[in-house]
Amino acid sequence: MIGRMTQPLTFVLLLAAAFAQAQAGAPPSASTDLVLPDGTAIKLRVTRDVSSANAKVGDKVYFEAADDVRVGGLTVLKRGSPALGAVTAVQTARRMGRAGKLAIEVRSVQLADGETAMLRQSEKSTGFQRKGEMAAEVLFAFGPLQLFEEGEDAFLETDTIINAYVNGTIHLDRAMFKAAPVPVTSTTAQLWITSHPAGAEISVDGNVVGSTPSEINLPQGSHTIRISKAGCRTWERTVTLSSGKSNMAADLYPAEIKLP
């Protein structure tokens, strides 16, 4: 009798344990979880020069994000966000034409929610280079760094762009990020109109809109612009405008030319 009762009880306990294990191993809810994948590429801009002439091992190297990074329609990294690296090896230029050497390590960048994402240099982790060491030879491939000119110190110039990669998958709270703004395509054009002489009346498609010089906003497309001033010949052109700014200058000639 006892053996028969323990069988259902054992089944219930095993089922409860399996359910608990499944819950513990389940990923965070899709409604709150936002995943920044391992190896996500991030472009960084150097914000301060670094030179082997005066750098020391351990000195901070300052970067900023060169572009936004978006995941699932949300901006998880804003352009201009600070990023840090460090000098890991340095050697000043020496005699006999031996150039200076400089090794930099990219380390981290600040995400839009204030969290820190660790970075590395290579797209795929090797398992050994977890933080992102960049030897001078690697840096040379990223831009005009002049690391090995004969007899010169190695340096990393401001505004140089380098690639770094997220080091490890990061789970973020979706609620901490704002949706990336949807680009709005402008449907108007700005037209700056001047004339010689100034003070002429501006008419667009038969309607008076002001006098020169003036900037007027018009819908994109074809428009007839007429510039008129007492004592001068009327100036008229048909133009096709697109979004953005355009300039138009009208030379108004006298209505009558008197000969001596």
Residue pairs with C-beta under 8 A, 6 or more apart in sequence:
27 33
28 171
31 174
32 173
32 174
32 175
33 171
33 172
33 173
33 174
34 71
34 72
34 74
34 76
34 171
34 172
34 173
34 174
34 177
35 71
35 169
35 170
35 171
35 172
36 69
36 71
36 76
36 111
36 117
36 166
36 169
36 170
36 172
37 166
37 169
38 125
38 166
38 167
38 168
38 169
39 123
39 124
39 125
39 165
39 166
40 69
40 165
40 166
41 123
41 163
41 164
41 165
42 65
42 69
42 77
42 83
42 109
42 119
42 163
42 164
42 165
42 166
43 65
43 66
43 67
43 161
43 162
43 163
43 164
44 63
44 64
44 65
44 66
44 83
44 106
44 109
44 161
44 162
44 163
44 164
45 63
45 64
45 65
45 66
45 159
45 160
45 161
46 61
46 62
46 63
46 156
46 157
46 158
46 159
46 160
46 161
46 162
47 62
47 63
47 64
47 158
48 61
48 62
48 158
49 155
49 156
49 157
49 158
50 59
50 61
50 87
50 102
50 104
50 155
50 156
51 100
51 102
51 153
51 154
51 155
51 156
52 90
52 91
52 92
52 93
52 100
52 101
52 102
52 153
52 154
52 155
53 92
53 93
53 100
53 153
53 155
55 87
55 90
55 102
56 87
56 90
57 87
57 88
57 89
57 90
58 86
58 87
59 86
59 87
60 84
60 85
60 86
61 84
61 85
61 86
61 87
61 104
61 105
61 156
62 82
62 83
62 84
62 85
63 82
63 83
63 84
63 85
63 106
63 109
63 162
64 79
64 80
64 81
64 82
64 83
65 77
65 78
65 79
65 80
65 81
65 83
65 109
66 79
66 161
67 79
68 75
68 77
68 78
68 79
68 180
69 75
69 76
69 77
70 76
70 180
72 174
73 179
73 180
74 174
74 177
74 178
74 179
74 180
75 112
75 177
75 178
75 179
75 180
76 111
76 112
76 113
76 172
76 177
77 109
77 111
77 112
77 117
78 112
81 109
81 110
81 111
81 112
82 109
82 110
83 106
83 107
83 108
83 109
83 110
83 119
83 164
84 107
84 108
84 109
85 104
85 105
85 106
85 107
85 132
86 104
86 105
86 107
87 102
87 103
87 104
87 105
88 103
88 104
88 105
88 133
89 101
89 102
89 103
90 100
90 101
90 102
90 103
91 100
91 101
91 102
92 100
92 153
93 99
93 100
93 151
93 152
93 153
94 100
97 150
97 151
98 151
99 147
99 148
99 149
99 150
99 151
99 152
99 153
99 154
100 147
100 152
100 153
100 154
101 136
101 147
101 148
101 154
102 136
102 139
102 147
102 154
102 155
102 156
103 133
103 134
103 135
103 136
103 139
104 134
104 139
104 156
105 121
105 131
105 132
105 133
105 134
106 119
106 120
106 121
106 131
106 132
106 134
106 162
106 164
107 118
107 119
107 131
107 132
108 116
108 117
108 118
108 119
109 116
109 117
109 119
109 164
110 116
110 117
111 117
111 172
112 176
112 177
112 178
113 172
113 173
113 176
113 177
115 170
115 172
117 166
117 167
117 170
118 130
118 131
118 166
118 167
118 168
119 131
119 132
119 164
119 165
119 166
119 167
120 129
120 130
120 131
120 132
120 164
120 165
120 167
121 129
121 132
121 133
121 134
121 138
121 163
121 164
121 165
122 129
122 132
122 165
123 165
125 167
125 168
130 167
131 167
132 164
132 165
132 167
134 162
136 147
136 148
136 154
137 147
139 145
139 147
139 156
139 162
140 147
140 148
142 160
142 161
142 162
142 163
143 157
143 160
143 161
143 162
144 157
144 160
145 154
145 155
145 156
145 157
145 160
146 152
146 154
146 155
147 154
147 155
148 154
185 243
186 243
186 244
187 219
187 220
187 243
188 217
188 218
188 219
188 220
188 243
189 217
189 218
189 219
189 220
189 241
189 242
189 243
189 244
189 245
189 246
190 215
190 216
190 217
190 244
190 245
190 246
191 215
191 216
191 217
191 218
191 225
191 241
191 245
191 246
191 247
191 248
192 213
192 214
192 215
192 245
192 246
192 247
192 248
193 202
193 212
193 213
193 214
193 215
193 216
193 225
193 227
193 247
193 248
193 249
193 250
194 212
194 213
194 247
194 248
194 249
194 250
195 212
195 213
195 227
195 229
195 235
195 249
195 250
195 251
195 252
196 249
196 250
196 251
196 252
197 229
197 232
197 252
198 212
198 213
199 211
199 212
199 229
200 211
200 212
200 227
200 228
200 229
200 232
200 235
200 250
200 252
201 208
201 211
201 227
201 228
201 229
202 208
202 209
202 210
202 211
202 212
202 214
202 216
202 225
202 226
202 227
203 209
203 225
203 226
203 227
203 228
204 216
204 218
204 223
204 224
204 225
204 226
205 223
205 224
206 224
209 216
210 216
212 227
212 250
218 241
220 241
220 242
220 243
221 240
221 241
222 238
222 239
222 240
222 241
223 238
223 239
223 240
223 241
224 236
224 237
224 238
225 236
225 237
225 238
225 239
225 248
226 234
226 235
226 236
227 234
227 235
227 236
227 250
227 252
228 234
228 235
229 252
231 254
231 255
232 252
232 253
232 254
232 255
233 252
233 253
233 254
233 255
235 250
235 251
235 252
237 248
239 246
239 248
